[in-house]
Amino acid sequence: MTRIAVLGAGKIGESLLSGLLDAGRSPQDLMFTERYPQRAAELAKKYDIEHVDVIGALQRADVVVIAVKPQDIEPLLDEMAPELPPGKLVVSMCAGLPTALFERRLPAGTAVVRVMPNTPMLVGEAMSAISGGSHAQDSDLDLVEELLGSVGKVVRLPESQQDAVTALSGSGPAYFFYLVEAMIDAGILLGIPRATAAELIVQSAVGAAAMLREGGGHPVMLREAVTSPAGTTIAGIRELEKHGVRAALIDAIEAARDRSVELGRQHEAG
Ligand SMILES: NC(=O)c1ccc[n+]([C@@H]2O[C@H](COP(=O)([O-])OP(=O)(O)OC[C@H]3O[C@@H](n4cnc5c(N)ncnc54)[C@H](OP(=O)(O)O)[C@@H]3O)[C@@H](O)[C@H]2O)c1
């Protein structure tokens, strides 16, 4: 079996470990590193997975998944560079960090796969986009696709599209949360208690998402189906159009893409 080490068992790292176990991976094939001894002990007990140090992880695992915050990457790469044995696959979950950074800092020829996941990984519903670096083979991408398939969906894209992905599916959940928040506020305005408004809106969001995904319908057709002539929905849609909500969403996603490009540039030099 492929042995997998997760470096940095925070929110994303823990979700991945939990998903891999749920998918039937043996705890013996998984290990993790973590800075805080107390959290490390809690995780080791909860999942029956071994807590190791970085050098132990690099020696024993076949796949090394980096799930630390991008700002913590430099000291970790300093620690990894002299110790990474040949033939290991490095998978980075770090938002905005190009594969070229890892290739520059790690031993020559290291295979790197970059992943942009999103927070629904916490509930096994991630959308992950993966891109191979210059030494990654199709078999490496196949393996990463299989691993991430246990915590959601996976698409393969050229690395040049990772900034767009960051804006769409990386930040996407935040935009849905924002819409839900606004719709709950509307419920309050209309005199519905907050808890009831939240239940009405959250279940509507879940139902709409299920129709989009499982019903296979186009969003326009699904919306038209609830927009009857002279009805209530069209009255609301007119206001959304009047306030430029469609254009605002397009602009928001473009701005997020631009910010991702800007953040990535900080790691280009050096
Ligand atoms: N959460 C998201 O929405 C999301 C979406 C897409 C991509 N990502 C990416 O996923 C990665 C993880 O994000 P997260 O939200 O899971 O962050 P997080 O909860 O802060 O987890 C990172 C973990 O790594 C630990 N860590 C840092 N340096 C370490 C080292 N040298 N050795 C061992 N452990 C170390 C941190 O410990 P401390 O607690 O001591 O700092 C923390 O427990 C990030 O690179 C992020 O860009 C996150």
The ligand as an SDF file (V2000), in Angstrom:
LIG
                    3D

 48 52  0  0  0  0  0  0  0  0999 V2000
   -8.9450   26.1970    4.6340 N   0  0  0  0  0  0  0  0  0  0  0  0
   -9.1900   26.5080    3.3620 C   0  0  0  0  0  0  0  0  0  0  0  0
  -10.2060   27.0730    2.9690 O   0  0  0  0  0  0  0  0  0  0  0  0
   -8.2230   26.1310    2.3000 C   0  0  0  0  0  0  0  0  0  0  0  0
   -8.6610   26.0800    0.9740 C   0  0  0  0  0  0  0  0  0  0  0  0
   -7.7200   25.7660    0.0050 C   0  0  0  0  0  0  0  0  0  0  0  0
   -6.4040   25.5420    0.3500 C   0  0  0  0  0  0  0  0  0  0  0  0
   -6.0370   25.5930    1.6400 N   0  0  0  0  0  0  0  0  0  0  0  0
   -4.6520   25.3750    1.9660 C   0  0  0  0  0  0  0  0  0  0  0  0
   -4.5270   24.2800    2.8380 O   0  0  0  0  0  0  0  0  0  0  0  0
   -3.4170   24.5170    3.6870 C   0  0  0  0  0  0  0  0  0  0  0  0
   -3.8320   24.2460    5.1130 C   0  0  0  0  0  0  0  0  0  0  0  0
   -4.8650   25.1740    5.4860 O   0  0  0  0  0  0  0  0  0  0  0  0
   -5.6810   24.9820    6.8390 P   0  0  0  0  0  0  0  0  0  0  0  0
   -6.8440   25.8900    6.7500 O   0  0  0  0  0  0  0  0  0  0  0  0
   -5.8640   23.5280    7.1200 O   0  0  0  0  0  0  0  0  0  0  0  0
   -4.6030   25.6110    7.8700 O   0  0  0  0  0  0  0  0  0  0  0  0
   -4.3910   25.2900    9.4130 P   0  0  0  0  0  0  0  0  0  0  0  0
   -5.6700   24.8170   10.0290 O   0  0  0  0  0  0  0  0  0  0  0  0
   -3.6820   26.4600   10.0030 O   0  0  0  0  0  0  0  0  0  0  0  0
   -3.4290   24.0260    9.3660 O   0  0  0  0  0  0  0  0  0  0  0  0
   -2.0500   24.0990    9.1460 C   0  0  0  0  0  0  0  0  0  0  0  0
   -1.3920   23.2300   10.2140 C   0  0  0  0  0  0  0  0  0  0  0  0
   -0.0180   23.0410    9.9190 O   0  0  0  0  0  0  0  0  0  0  0  0
    0.7290   23.1890   11.1210 C   0  0  0  0  0  0  0  0  0  0  0  0
    2.1160   23.4880   10.7790 N   0  0  0  0  0  0  0  0  0  0  0  0
    2.6550   24.6220   10.3050 C   0  0  0  0  0  0  0  0  0  0  0  0
    3.9860   24.4850   10.0710 N   0  0  0  0  0  0  0  0  0  0  0  0
    4.2800   23.2080   10.4010 C   0  0  0  0  0  0  0  0  0  0  0  0
    5.4850   22.4470   10.3970 C   0  0  0  0  0  0  0  0  0  0  0  0
    6.6400   22.9770    9.9970 N   0  0  0  0  0  0  0  0  0  0  0  0
    5.4340   21.1600   10.7860 N   0  0  0  0  0  0  0  0  0  0  0  0
    4.2540   20.6210   11.1980 C   0  0  0  0  0  0  0  0  0  0  0  0
    3.0850   21.2840   11.2360 N   0  0  0  0  0  0  0  0  0  0  0  0
    3.0980   22.5560   10.8540 C   0  0  0  0  0  0  0  0  0  0  0  0
    0.0100   24.3100   11.8240 C   0  0  0  0  0  0  0  0  0  0  0  0
    0.3700   24.3430   13.1660 O   0  0  0  0  0  0  0  0  0  0  0  0
    0.1460   25.6920   14.0360 P   0  0  0  0  0  0  0  0  0  0  0  0
   -1.2310   25.5560   14.5740 O   0  0  0  0  0  0  0  0  0  0  0  0
    1.2190   25.6160   15.0520 O   0  0  0  0  0  0  0  0  0  0  0  0
    0.2950   26.8850   13.1340 O   0  0  0  0  0  0  0  0  0  0  0  0
   -1.4580   23.8750   11.6070 C   0  0  0  0  0  0  0  0  0  0  0  0
   -1.8640   22.8920   12.5190 O   0  0  0  0  0  0  0  0  0  0  0  0
   -2.9580   25.9660    3.4460 C   0  0  0  0  0  0  0  0  0  0  0  0
   -1.7730   25.9850    2.6970 O   0  0  0  0  0  0  0  0  0  0  0  0
   -4.0750   26.5750    2.6740 C   0  0  0  0  0  0  0  0  0  0  0  0
   -3.5920   27.5280    1.7240 O   0  0  0  0  0  0  0  0  0  0  0  0
   -6.9160   25.8760    2.6420 C   0  0  0  0  0  0  0  0  0  0  0  0
  1  2  1  0
  2  3  2  0
  2  4  1  0
  4  5  1  0
  4 48  2  0
  5  6  2  0
  6  7  1  0
  7  8  2  0
  8  9  1  0
  8 48  1  0
  9 10  1  0
  9 46  1  0
 10 11  1  0
 11 12  1  0
 11 44  1  0
 12 13  1  0
 13 14  1  0
 14 15  2  0
 14 16  1  0
 14 17  1  0
 17 18  1  0
 18 19  2  0
 18 20  1  0
 18 21  1  0
 21 22  1  0
 22 23  1  0
 23 24  1  0
 23 42  1  0
 24 25  1  0
 25 26  1  0
 25 36  1  0
 26 27  1  0
 26 35  1  0
 27 28  2  0
 28 29  1  0
 29 30  1  0
 29 35  2  0
 30 31  1  0
 30 32  2  0
 32 33  1  0
 33 34  2  0
 34 35  1  0
 36 37  1  0
 36 42  1  0
 37 38  1  0
 38 39  2  0
 38 40  1  0
 38 41  1  0
 42 43  1  0
 44 45  1  0
 44 46  1  0
 46 47  1  0
M  CHG  2   8   1  16  -1
M  END
$$$$
